[in-house]
Amino acid sequence: MAIIKGVQQISTQIDIRSVDIELHIVHLLEEMIFGVKRVTEQRLEQVRKQQGLLLIAYAGNDPVGFKMGYVI
C-alpha cells in the first residue's frame, strides 16, 4: 500500500478483457455502474454492425467497469 499526496492507494490486480457485445453483459454492467439499464437490443445491433468493441475490467472474477467503443 502506498500513500500518494495524502491519498491512500490500494493495489488491486485489474484484468481487461475484450468480450462479445451481448445485451445481458451490458445490462449487468449498466445496472452495476448507473443503477439502470439503458442500452436496447436495437442499439447493440447498430454497434455490432459498426464493429464495436466492448472491454470489461475485472478485479478477480468480479466485473468492475467497462468501455464500449464504436464508430458513429
NORPENOR-V312878 format. One record per residue. N is the residue number from 1. RES is the residue in three letters. OMEGA is omega as a letter, one per 40 degrees, with the letter a starting at -180 (* if undefined). Layout:
[[N	RES	OMEGA] [N	RES	OMEGA]]
//
This chain:
[[1	MET	a] [2	ALA	i] [3	ILE	i] [4	ILE	i] [5	LYS	i] [6	GLY	i] [7	VAL	i] [8	GLN	a] [9	GLN	i] [10	ILE	a] [11	SER	i] [12	THR	i] [13	GLN	i] [14	ILE	i] [15	ASP	i] [16	ILE	a] [17	ARG	i] [18	SER	a] [19	VAL	i] [20	ASP	a] [21	ILE	i] [22	GLU	a] [23	LEU	a] [24	HIS	i] [25	ILE	i] [26	VAL	i] [27	HIS	i] [28	LEU	a] [29	LEU	i] [30	GLU	i] [31	GLU	i] [32	MET	a] [33	ILE	a] [34	PHE	a] [35	GLY	i] [36	VAL	i] [37	LYS	a] [38	ARG	a] [39	VAL	i] [40	THR	i] [41	GLU	i] [42	GLN	i] [43	ARG	i] [44	LEU	i] [45	GLU	i] [46	GLN	i] [47	VAL	i] [48	ARG	i] [49	LYS	a] [50	GLN	a] [51	GLN	i] [52	GLY	a] [53	LEU	i] [54	LEU	i] [55	LEU	i] [56	ILE	i] [57	ALA	a] [58	TYR	i] [59	ALA	a] [60	GLY	i] [61	ASN	a] [62	ASP	i] [63	PRO	a] [64	VAL	i] [65	GLY	i] [66	PHE	i] [67	LYS	i] [68	MET	i] [69	GLY	a] [70	TYR	i] [71	VAL	i] [72	ILE	*]]
//
